[in-house]
Amino acid sequence: MSPPHDVDLAGLHQHLHAPPGQTAPGSGPGERPLRIGIGGPVGSGKTTLVGALCTLLRDRYSVVVVTNDIFTSEDAQALRAAAVLPEDRIAAVETGCCPHTAIRDDIAANLDAVERLERAHDPVDITLVESGGDNLTAIFSRGLVDQQVFVIDTAGGDDVPRKGGPGVALADLLVINKTDLAPYVGADVERMCTDAADRRSGRPVLPISIVDADGAADVAEWVEASVHSWRAGTAP
């Protein structure tokens, strides 16, 4: 499942930042919920982050979630078991293929799940789409989501931001998770943040540790700001 080494970063950048109207005509700000994709490598903490965001935002916003796994619905089951949202607000997509294929190349199953949830629970404010665990090239199609978060963690190595890739460089928000584990795995969080900033052209980087839901408070604040921008028609 490894991508070729000659990834076209310029082309991916253009694809990632294409105006929503170019990929989803008639479905821009004010016309539907804000859709946020959450991607990153296996074990980086995507499902934990999604659960924390639901817990922090559910009392103020109408939230629905679509999860992706290759052959199971394990992530959706974990969120339902944690009761972060009512069960019917969480849907699972079993991709049966590489995770990046289902969020970037052939988004039909995800888009169908998103639209069904949004219709069933209208009005919805925020739709979260969690990718299956994937590599550093995994980004979402702008036909599926409007903003995207990429999650890495200190246990994955503090050289990951320096290595870059579309996920690290181009996501609207980069989250460096599990900062509490850094001393135990020999990771330098400050270095990770500096290396990430060097590759992100001013896009935000948030180091966090989700010991409990409050650990995701800064990410929730970013989501709320994104919702306000989306409603005002000023989202990028």
DRENFI-811877 format. One line per 8 residues: their letters; for each residue x negated, y negated, z negated of N, C-alpha, C, CB. Coordinates in steps of 0.1 Angstrom, whole numbers, m for minus. Glycine has a CB too. Example, Ala and Ser with C-alpha at 12.3 -4.5 7.8 and 13.67 -1.06 7.14 Angstrom:
REM DRENFI-811877
AS> m132:57:m78:m123:45:m78:m132:33:m78:m113:45:m90; m128:22:m71:m137:11:m71:m129:0:m79:m141:6:m57
***
This chain:
REM DRENFI-811877
MSPPHDVD> m8:12:0:0:0:0:m9:m13:0:9:0:m12; m21:m11:1:m30:m23:0:m29:m31:13:m45:m19:m2; m28:m44:13:m27:m52:25:m40:m53:32:m22:m66:21; m40:m57:45:m53:m60:51:m60:m71:45:m50:m62:66; m73:m71:47:m81:m82:40:m80:m95:47:m96:m78:40; m76:m95:60:m75:m107:68:m61:m113:67:m79:m105:82; m56:m115:55:m43:m121:53:m43:m135:58:m38:m120:38; m32:m139:66:m31:m152:71:m25:m162:61:m23:m152:84
LAGLHQHL> m34:m167:52:m29:m176:42:m22:m188:47:m41:m181:33; m27:m194:58:m20:m206:64:m6:m202:68:m28:m211:75; m4:m190:75:9:m186:79:18:m183:67:8:m174:88; 13:m177:57:21:m174:45:25:m187:38:13:m165:35; 16:m196:38:19:m209:31:31:m216:39:7:m219:31; 30:m216:52:41:m222:60:54:m214:57:38:m221:75; 53:m201:57:65:m193:54:71:m195:40:62:m178:56; 62:m196:30:66:m198:17:73:m211:14:54:m196:7
HAPPGQTA> 68:m221:21:73:m235:18:82:m240:29:61:m244:16; 87:m231:38:96:m236:48:109:m241:41:100:m225:57; 115:m252:45:127:m258:39:138:m247:39:132:m270:46; 145:m246:28:155:m236:26:165:m236:38:163:m238:14; 168:m247:44:177:m247:55:172:m240:67:180:m262:59; 159:m238:68:154:m231:80:156:m216:79:139:m234:82; 157:m211:67:159:m196:65:173:m193:60:148:m191:55; 180:m202:54:194:m199:50:203:m210:53:193:m195:34
PGSGPGER> 207:m212:66:215:m223:69:228:m225:61:218:m223:84; 231:m237:58:244:m239:51:244:m235:37:254:m233:58; 232:m232:31:232:m227:17:222:m234:9:230:m212:17; 221:m247:10:211:m255:3:216:m260:m11:207:m266:11; 209:m270:m16:212:m275:m30:227:m279:m30:203:m287:m33; 233:m276:m42:247:m280:m44:257:m271:m38:249:m293:m39; 253:m262:m29:262:m253:m22:262:m239:m28:259:m252:m8; 253:m235:m36:252:m222:m42:242:m223:m54:247:m211:m32
PLRIGIGG> 241:m212:m62:232:m212:m73:217:m213:m69:233:m199:m82; 209:m218:m78:194:m217:m76:190:m203:m77:187:m227:m86; 182:m198:m67:177:m184:m68:162:m185:m70:180:m177:m54; 158:m178:m80:144:m178:m84:138:m164:m84:142:m184:m99; 128:m162:m76:121:m149:m76:110:m148:m86:115:m146:m62; 109:m136:m92:98:m134:m102:90:m121:m98:104:m132:m117; 78:m124:m94:69:m113:m89:56:m112:m96:67:m114:m74; 48:m102:m93:36:m100:m100:32:m85:m100:36:m106:m114
PVGSGKTT> 20:m82:m104:15:m68:m105:23:m59:m115:0:m67:m108; 22:m46:m114:28:m37:m123:22:m40:m137:25:m22:m119; 31:m41:m147:26:m42:m161:23:m57:m165:15:m34:m163; 25:m66:m156:22:m80:m160:32:m87:m169:21:m89:m148; 44:m80:m171:54:m86:m180:66:m92:m173:48:m95:m189; 69:m89:m161:80:m95:m153:93:m92:m160:80:m90:m139; 96:m80:m163:109:m76:m169:110:m83:m183:111:m61:m170; 100:m83:m191:100:m90:m204:103:m104:m202:87:m88:m211
LVGALCTL> 97:m111:m192:99:m125:m189:114:m127:m185:90:m130:m178; 119:m119:m176:133:m120:m172:142:m119:m184:136:m110:m161; 140:m109:m193:148:m108:m204:148:m120:m214:144:m95:m212; 136:m125:m216:134:m137:m224:141:m149:m218:119:m140:m226; 140:m151:m205:147:m162:m199:162:m161:m200:143:m163:m184; 167:m149:m198:182:m147:m200:186:m151:m214:186:m132:m197; 178:m146:m224:181:m149:m238:181:m164:m241:172:m142:m247; 172:m171:m235:170:m185:m238:180:m194:m230:156:m190:m234
LRDRYSVV> 185:m189:m218:193:m198:m210:208:m194:m209:187:m197:m196; 211:m182:m214:225:m177:m212:236:m185:m219:226:m163:m217; 232:m193:m229:243:m201:m236:245:m214:m229:238:m203:m251; 237:m218:m220:238:m231:m213:241:m230:m198:226:m239:m216; 238:m218:m193:239:m216:m179:245:m202:m176:225:m217:m172; 252:m201:m165:257:m188:m160:246:m182:m152:270:m190:m151; 241:m170:m157:229:m164:m151:233:m150:m147:218:m163:m162; 227:m146:m135:228:m132:m130:214:m127:m126:238:m130:m119
VVTNDIFT> 212:m114:m126:198:m108:m124:199:m97:m114:192:m104:m137; 190:m97:m105:188:m85:m96:174:m80:m98:190:m89:m81; 172:m67:m101:159:m61:m103:156:m52:m92:159:m53:m117; 143:m50:m89:138:m41:m79:129:m30:m85:131:m49:m68; 132:m18:m81:123:m6:m84:123:2:m71:127:2:m97; 112:10:m69:111:18:m57:121:29:m57:97:23:m55; 121:37:m68:130:49:m68:139:50:m80:121:61:m68; 139:40:m89:147:41:m101:154:27:m103:139:45:m113
SEDAQALR> 162:27:m113:168:14:m118:164:11:m132:184:14:m117; 151:15:m135:146:14:m149:146:0:m154:132:20:m150; 142:m10:m146:141:m23:m151:155:m29:m155:134:m33:m141; 165:m26:m146:178:m30:m149:184:m24:m162:188:m27:m137; 181:m11:m163:185:m4:m175:179:m10:m188:182:11:m174; 166:m13:m187:159:m19:m199:166:m33:m202:145:m22:m196; 170:m41:m193:176:m54:m196:190:m51:m201:177:m62:m183; 197:m42:m196:211:m39:m202:210:m34:m216:218:m28:m193
AAAVLPED> 200:m25:m218:198:m19:m232:195:m30:m242:187:m9:m232; 187:m40:m237:184:m52:m246:195:m62:m248:171:m59:m241; 206:m60:m240:218:m68:m241:214:m83:m239:224:m67:m254; 205:m86:m229:202:m100:m226:213:m107:m219:189:m100:m218; 221:m99:m212:233:m104:m205:244:m93:m205:229:m109:m190; 256:m96:m202:266:m86:m200:261:m76:m189:280:m91:m197; 264:m64:m190:259:m54:m181:263:m57:m166:264:m40:m185; 275:m62:m164:279:m64:m150:272:m76:m144:294:m66:m150
RIAAVETG> 264:m83:m151:256:m94:m145:242:m90:m141:255:m106:m156; 239:m77:m142:226:m72:m139:228:m61:m128:219:m66:m151; 222:m63:m117:222:m53:m106:209:m48:m103:229:m59:m94; 208:m35:m98:195:m29:m95:195:m26:m80:193:m16:m103; 183:m28:m74:180:m24:m60:169:m14:m60:177:m37:m51; 172:m2:m55:162:8:m53:156:6:m39:167:22:m56; 144:1:m38:139:m3:m25:135:9:m16:127:m12:m27; 130:19:m22:126:31:m14:114:28:m5:137:36:m6
CCPHTAIR> 107:17:m8:96:12:1:87:3:m8:101:5:14; 76:m2:m2:67:m11:m9:75:m23:m14:56:m16:1; 73:m27:m26:81:m38:m32:81:m51:m23:76:m42:m45; 69:m54:m17:69:m67:m9:78:m66:3:55:m70:m5; 80:m54:8:89:m52:20:103:m57:17:89:m38:25; 108:m53:5:122:m56:2:124:m71:m3:126:m47:m10; 113:m78:m6:115:m92:m10:111:m102:1:108:m95:m23; 103:m97:11:98:m106:21:101:m102:35:83:m106:20
DDIAANLD> 101:m89:39:102:m85:53:116:m80:56:92:m74:55; 122:m73:48:136:m68:50:144:m70:38:136:m53:54; 150:m82:36:156:m87:24:171:m83:23:154:m101:23; 176:m75:32:190:m73:33:196:m67:20:193:m63:45; 190:m57:15:195:m51:3:195:m60:m9:187:m38:m1; 185:m68:m11:184:m78:m21:194:m89:m19:170:m84:m23; 195:m94:m7:204:m105:m4:219:m101:m7:202:m110:10; 222:m88:m3:235:m83:m5:238:m82:m20:237:m69:1
AVERLERA> 229:m77:m28:231:m77:m42:232:m90:m49:219:m69:m49; 224:m100:m44:225:m114:m49:239:m120:m46:214:m122:m43; 243:m118:m34:256:m125:m30:268:m118:m37:257:m124:m15; 267:m105:m39:278:m98:m46:279:m103:m60:276:m83:m45; 268:m104:m67:268:m109:m81:273:m123:m82:254:m108:m87; 268:m131:m73:272:m146:m73:287:m147:m70:265:m154:m63; 293:m139:m61:307:m139:m59:315:m134:m71:311:m131:m47; 310:m123:m77:317:m117:m88:318:m126:m101:311:m104:m92
HDPVDITL> 308:m135:m102:307:m143:m115:307:m158:m112:294:m139:m122; 312:m161:m100:313:m175:m97:321:m183:m107:320:m177:m83; 315:m195:m111:303:m201:m107:291:m196:m114:304:m217:m108; 280:m194:m106:267:m190:m112:258:m202:m110:262:m177:m105; 249:m204:m121:239:m215:m120:226:m210:m116:238:m221:m134; 222:m198:m121:208:m193:m118:209:m178:m115:199:m195:m131; 203:m175:m104:201:m161:m100:186:m157:m101:207:m158:m86; 183:m148:m109:169:m143:m110:167:m130:m102:165:m141:m125
VESGGDNL> 157:m129:m94:154:m117:m86:140:m113:m90:155:m120:m71; 140:m101:m97:127:m96:m101:122:m86:m91:128:m89:m115; 110:m88:m86:104:m79:m77:99:m66:m84:92:m85:m69; 97:m56:m76:90:m44:m82:75:m49:m83:91:m32:m72; 68:m41:m91:53:m45:m93:46:m43:m80:47:m36:m104; 38:m54:m77:31:m54:m64:18:m61:m65:40:m61:m53; 11:m63:m54:m3:m68:m55:m3:m83:m53:m11:m62:m44; m14:m89:m52:m16:m104:m52:m11:m111:m39:m30:m108:m54
TAIFSRGL> m7:m103:m29:m2:m109:m17:14:m109:m17:m6:m101:m5; 20:m104:m27:35:m103:m28:41:m117:m30:39:m94:m38; 48:m122:m20:56:m134:m21:70:m131:m15:49:m146:m13; 79:m140:m19:93:m138:m15:96:m146:m3:103:m142:m27; 105:m140:5:111:m148:17:119:m160:12:119:m139:26; 118:m171:18:126:m182:15:141:m180:19:121:m195:21; 143:m170:26:157:m166:29:164:m159:17:158:m157:41; 155:m155:8:161:m148:m4:161:m157:m16:152:m135:m7
VDQQVFVI> 150:m164:m19:149:m172:m31:145:m187:m27:139:m167:m41; 147:m196:m36:144:m210:m34:131:m214:m41:155:m219:m39; 129:m208:m53:117:m210:m61:111:m197:m65:120:m219:m73; 98:m196:m67:92:m183:m71:82:m185:m82:87:m176:m59; 82:m175:m91:73:m174:m102:64:m162:m100:80:m174:m116; 51:m163:m101:42:m152:m100:36:m150:m114:31:m154:m89; 36:m137:m119:32:m134:m132:19:m125:m132:43:m127:m140; 9:m129:m138:m3:m121:m140:m5:m120:m155:m16:m127:m133
DTAGGDDV> m15:m112:m160:m17:m111:m174:m32:m109:m177:m9:m99:m180; m35:m113:m189:m50:m113:m193:m56:m99:m193:m51:m119:m207; m47:m89:m195:m52:m75:m195:m56:m70:m181:m42:m66:m201; m51:m77:m171:m55:m74:m157:m68:m79:m153:m44:m79:m148; m75:m87:m162:m88:m92:m159:m88:m107:m157:m94:m85:m147; m98:m114:m163:m97:m128:m162:m103:m133:m148:m105:m135:m173; m107:m124:m139:m112:m128:m126:m100:m128:m116:m122:m118:m121; m88:m125:m120:m77:m124:m110:m74:m138:m104:m64:m119:m117
PRKGGPGV> m73:m149:m112:m70:m162:m106:m81:m166:m97:m69:m172:m117; m94:m163:m100:m105:m166:m91:m104:m159:m78:m118:m163:m98; m99:m147:m78:m98:m139:m65:m86:m145:m57:m95:m125:m68; m77:m152:m63:m66:m159:m56:m57:m149:m49:m72:m168:m46; m53:m153:m36:m42:m146:m29:m29:m154:m29:m40:m132:m35; m20:m151:m20:m8:m159:m19:0:m160:m32:1:m153:m8; 1:m149:m39:9:m149:m51:4:m159:m61:10:m136:m58; m9:m159:m64:m16:m168:m73:m16:m182:m67:m30:m164:m76
ALADLLVI> m19:m184:m55:m21:m197:m49:m8:m205:m45:m30:m196:m37; 2:m198:m41:13:m204:m35:26:m204:m42:15:m198:m21; 28:m196:m53:40:m195:m60:43:m209:m66:40:m184:m71; 55:m212:m68:59:m225:m74:54:m226:m88:74:m227:m73; 54:m215:m95:49:m215:m109:40:m202:m111:60:m215:m120; 28:m204:m116:20:m192:m120:20:m191:m135:5:m194:m115; 24:m179:m140:24:m176:m154:13:m166:m157:38:m169:m158; 5:m170:m167:m6:m161:m172:m1:m156:m185:m20:m169:m174
NKTDLAPY> 3:m143:m185:10:m137:m197:0:m130:m206:21:m128:m191; 5:m126:m217:m2:m118:m227:m15:m125:m232:m5:m104:m221; m14:m138:m234:m26:m145:m239:m30:m140:m253:m24:m160:m239; m21:m134:m260:m24:m129:m274:m34:m117:m273:m11:m125:m281; m34:m110:m261:m43:m98:m260:m57:m102:m255:m36:m89:m250; m59:m115:m251:m71:m119:m245:m84:m115:m254:m71:m134:m243; m83:m117:m267:m95:m114:m275:m98:m99:m275:m93:m119:m289; m88:m91:m273:m90:m76:m274:m95:m70:m260:m77:m69:m278
VGADVERM> m93:m78:m249:m97:m73:m236:m109:m81:m230:m85:m72:m227; m114:m90:m238:m125:m98:m234:m122:m108:m223:m136:m89:m229; m110:m113:m223:m105:m123:m213:m106:m137:m218:m91:m120:m208; m110:m146:m209:m111:m160:m212:m99:m168:m206:m125:m166:m207; m89:m171:m215:m77:m177:m210:m80:m191:m204:m67:m178:m221; m89:m199:m210:m92:m212:m205:m98:m211:m191:m102:m219:m215; m107:m201:m189:m113:m199:m176:m102:m195:m166:m124:m189:m177; m93:m187:m170:m82:m182:m161:m74:m194:m156:m73:m172:m168
CTDAADRR> m71:m203:m166:m63:m215:m162:m70:m224:m153:m59:m222:m175; m83:m226:m155:m92:m235:m147:m93:m229:m133:m105:m237:m153; m96:m216:m132:m97:m210:m119:m84:m210:m111:m102:m195:m121; m73:m208:m118:m60:m209:m112:m57:m223:m107:m49:m205:m121; m60:m233:m115:m57:m247:m111:m65:m250:m98:m61:m257:m122; m77:m245:m97:m86:m248:m86:m80:m242:m73:m100:m241:m88; m71:m233:m74:m65:m227:m62:m51:m231:m59:m66:m212:m63; m45:m239:m68:m31:m241:m67:m26:m255:m63:m24:m238:m80
SGRPVLPI> m36:m264:m59:m32:m277:m53:m22:m285:m62:m27:m275:m39; m24:m284:m75:m15:m292:m84:m3:m284:m88:m11:m304:m77; 0:m273:m83:12:m265:m88:10:m260:m102:15:m253:m78; 20:m259:m110:18:m257:m124:14:m243:m128:31:m259:m132; 6:m242:m139:2:m229:m144:6:m229:m159:m14:m227:m143; 12:m218:m164:16:m218:m178:10:m205:m184:31:m218:m179; 1:m207:m194:m3:m195:m202:7:m192:m213:m17:m197:m208; 12:m180:m215:22:m177:m225:19:m163:m231:36:m177:m218
SIVDADGA> 26:m161:m242:26:m148:m248:40:m145:m253:16:m147:m260; 47:m135:m247:61:m132:m251:61:m122:m262:69:m128:m238; 58:m126:m274:59:m117:m285:74:m116:m289:51:m122:m298; 81:m127:m287:96:m128:m287:100:m137:m277:101:m132:m302; 114:m139:m275:119:m147:m264:113:m162:m264:134:m148:m265; 110:m167:m276:105:m181:m277:92:m182:m270:104:m185:m291; 85:m171:m268:72:m172:m261:74:m176:m246:66:m159:m261; 86:m175:m241:89:m179:m227:95:m193:m227:98:m169:m220
ADVAEWVE> 95:m201:m237:102:m213:m238:97:m223:m227:100:m220:m252; 84:m223:m225:79:m233:m215:84:m229:m201:63:m233:m215; 85:m216:m198:90:m211:m185:105:m215:m184:88:m196:m183; 112:m213:m195:126:m217:m194:128:m232:m192:133:m213:m208; 119:m240:m198:120:m254:m195:117:m257:m180:109:m262:m204; 108:m250:m174:105:m252:m160:117:m248:m152:93:m244:m156; 124:m237:m155:136:m232:m148:147:m243:m149:141:m219:m154; 149:m248:m161:159:m259:m163:156:m271:m154:160:m263:m177
ASVHSWRA> 144:m275:m154:140:m286:m145:142:m283:m131:125:m290:m148; 140:m271:m127:142:m267:m113:157:m267:m110:137:m253:m111; 165:m263:m119:180:m263:m117:184:m278:m115:187:m257:m129; 180:m287:m124:184:m301:m122:179:m307:m109:178:m309:m134; 167:m303:m104:162:m308:m91:170:m302:m80:148:m304:m89; 174:m289:m82:182:m282:m71:196:m289:m70:184:m268:m75; 202:m292:m81:215:m299:m81:214:m313:m75:221:m299:m95; 203:m319:m78:202:m333:m73:197:m333:m58:192:m340:m82
GTAP> 194:m322:m53:189:m321:m39:175:m325:m37:197:m330:m31; 167:m325:m48:153:m329:m47:143:m318:m49:150:m340:m58; 148:m305:m49:139:m294:m51:130:m293:m39:147:m281:m53; 118:m288:m40:109:m287:m29:113:m276:m19:94:m284:m33
***
